[in-house]
């Protein structure tokens, strides 16, 4: 096997097994995106209300994709992707939407999610173009992208008492 085929196999296997990929589009910071691997490319859905943001990923552009190891969580492979938008309700879109729907957790509209995606979101194809054999130096740690979604709120005032409260044993006569 040639090195190019081995690189392609590494990209495919690593991306298939990873639940998340880090994607850097034009002029944006790396962001994590959930995806599916279908027929030689990663597909992501988003850009609409309640879905993952896809800023910087433009039809006809490129993106840098970093895939982590599912076992250890470290960078496994970095590849350059050609970005293309899949037309809603095309044959490819329908095939990919079924797989994306199966992986979408907690969709607010359940089975109707694909209809909303066709109306309000974009499905993008990230096709591998080039595999980087050299890993970036350093951690590449960055501040998370700002988002209105949050689960962090102040703890209720009574929470420490509730957590530290010990069950009292009944007194013996």
C-alpha positions as CSV (number, residue, x, y, z in Angstrom):
1,X,0.0,0.0,0.0
2,X,1.2,3.5,-0.8
3,X,1.5,6.1,1.9
4,X,-1.4,8.1,0.4
5,X,-3.7,5.0,0.8
6,X,-2.6,4.5,4.3
7,X,-3.2,8.2,5.1
8,X,-6.7,7.9,3.6
9,X,-7.4,4.8,5.6
10,X,-6.3,6.5,8.8
11,X,-8.5,9.5,8.1
12,X,-11.5,7.3,7.4
13,X,-11.1,5.0,10.4
14,X,-10.3,7.7,12.9
15,X,-13.2,10.0,11.7
16,X,-15.7,7.1,11.7
17,X,-14.9,6.1,15.3
18,X,-14.7,9.6,16.7
19,X,-18.0,11.1,17.9
20,X,-16.6,14.7,17.5
21,X,-14.2,16.4,15.2
22,X,-12.5,19.8,15.6
23,X,-13.1,22.0,12.5
24,X,-11.4,25.3,11.7
25,X,-13.1,27.2,8.9
26,X,-12.1,30.4,7.2
27,X,-11.3,33.0,9.8
28,X,-12.7,31.0,12.7
29,X,-11.3,29.2,15.7
30,X,-11.5,25.5,16.1
31,X,-14.9,24.2,17.1
32,X,-16.2,20.8,17.9
33,X,-18.8,19.4,15.6
34,X,-20.7,16.1,15.7
35,X,-20.8,14.3,12.4
36,X,-21.3,11.1,10.4
37,X,-18.9,9.5,8.0
38,X,-20.7,8.5,4.7
39,X,-19.1,7.3,1.5
40,X,-15.6,8.9,1.9
41,X,-16.5,12.1,3.7
42,X,-17.6,13.6,7.0
43,X,-21.1,15.3,7.0
44,X,-22.2,17.9,9.5
45,X,-25.6,19.6,9.9
46,X,-26.1,23.0,11.5
47,X,-26.3,26.7,11.0
48,X,-30.0,26.9,12.1
49,X,-31.8,27.5,15.4
50,X,-31.0,24.9,18.0
51,X,-28.2,23.3,15.9
52,X,-24.4,23.5,16.0
53,X,-22.9,26.7,14.5
54,X,-21.1,26.4,11.1
55,X,-19.6,29.8,10.8
56,X,-16.5,29.9,8.6
57,X,-17.5,26.8,6.6
58,X,-18.5,28.0,3.1
59,X,-19.5,26.1,0.0
60,X,-16.4,25.7,-2.1
61,X,-14.0,26.6,0.7
62,X,-11.6,24.5,2.8
63,X,-11.4,23.6,6.4
64,X,-8.8,22.0,8.7
65,X,-10.2,18.9,10.5
66,X,-8.6,17.5,13.6
67,X,-9.6,14.0,14.8
68,X,-9.0,12.7,18.3
69,X,-8.4,9.2,19.4
70,X,-11.5,7.7,20.9
71,X,-9.4,5.7,23.4
72,X,-7.0,8.4,24.8
73,X,-8.6,11.6,23.5
74,X,-5.4,13.0,22.0
75,X,-4.9,14.3,18.4
76,X,-4.7,11.4,16.1
77,X,-4.8,12.9,12.6
78,X,-5.2,16.4,11.0
79,X,-6.6,16.7,7.5
80,X,-7.7,19.4,5.1
81,X,-11.2,19.2,3.8
82,X,-13.0,20.5,0.8
83,X,-16.3,21.9,2.0
84,X,-19.4,21.6,-0.2
85,X,-23.1,22.1,0.7
86,X,-25.5,19.2,0.0
87,X,-28.7,20.4,-1.7
88,X,-31.8,19.7,0.5
89,X,-33.9,16.7,-0.6
90,X,-31.3,15.5,-3.2
91,X,-30.6,11.8,-3.2
92,X,-27.3,12.3,-1.2
93,X,-29.0,14.6,1.2
94,X,-31.7,12.1,2.0
95,X,-29.2,9.3,2.6
96,X,-27.0,11.5,4.8
97,X,-30.0,13.0,6.7
98,X,-31.1,9.5,7.8
99,X,-27.7,8.8,9.3
100,X,-27.4,12.3,10.9
101,X,-30.9,11.9,12.4
102,X,-29.8,8.6,14.0
103,X,-26.9,10.3,15.7
104,X,-28.7,13.6,16.7
105,X,-29.2,13.5,20.4
106,X,-32.3,15.2,22.0
107,X,-33.7,16.7,18.8
108,X,-36.5,19.1,19.9
109,X,-38.8,18.0,17.1
110,X,-38.1,14.3,17.1
111,X,-39.0,12.6,13.9
112,X,-39.6,15.9,12.1
113,X,-36.0,17.0,12.5
114,X,-35.1,16.3,8.9
115,X,-37.8,18.5,7.6
116,X,-36.5,21.4,9.8
117,X,-33.0,20.7,8.6
118,X,-34.2,21.0,5.0
119,X,-35.9,24.4,5.7
120,X,-33.5,26.0,8.2
121,X,-30.1,24.3,8.3
122,X,-27.2,23.4,6.1
123,X,-25.8,19.9,5.5
124,X,-22.1,20.2,4.6
125,X,-19.8,17.6,3.1
126,X,-16.2,17.7,4.4
127,X,-14.2,15.6,1.9
128,X,-10.5,14.8,2.7
129,X,-8.1,16.5,0.3
130,X,-4.8,16.4,2.1
131,X,-3.5,14.6,5.3
132,X,-1.0,16.4,7.4
133,X,1.8,14.1,8.6
134,X,3.2,16.6,11.1
135,X,1.2,17.4,14.2
136,X,1.0,20.9,15.4
137,X,3.4,21.8,18.3
138,X,1.9,22.8,21.6
139,X,-1.5,22.2,23.1
140,X,-3.5,24.6,20.8
141,X,-5.8,25.2,23.8
142,X,-8.2,28.1,23.1
143,X,-11.1,29.8,24.8
144,X,-14.4,28.2,23.9
145,X,-16.6,29.9,21.3
146,X,-19.2,32.2,22.9
147,X,-22.7,30.8,22.9
148,X,-26.0,31.6,24.5
149,X,-26.4,28.0,25.6
150,X,-25.3,27.3,29.1
151,X,-26.0,25.0,32.0
152,X,-23.9,26.9,34.5
153,X,-26.0,28.8,37.1
154,X,-25.4,29.8,40.6
155,X,-26.0,27.0,43.1
156,X,-29.1,27.4,45.3
157,X,-28.4,28.8,48.7
158,X,-29.7,25.7,50.5
159,X,-27.7,23.2,48.4
160,X,-24.7,23.0,50.7
161,X,-26.9,22.2,53.7
162,X,-28.8,19.6,51.7
163,X,-25.6,17.9,50.5
164,X,-23.9,18.0,53.9
165,X,-26.9,17.0,55.9
166,X,-26.4,13.8,57.7
167,X,-29.1,11.3,58.4
168,X,-29.6,11.3,62.1
169,X,-29.9,8.0,63.8
170,X,-32.8,7.6,66.1
171,X,-32.0,7.8,69.7
172,X,-32.2,4.5,71.6
173,X,-34.2,4.5,74.9
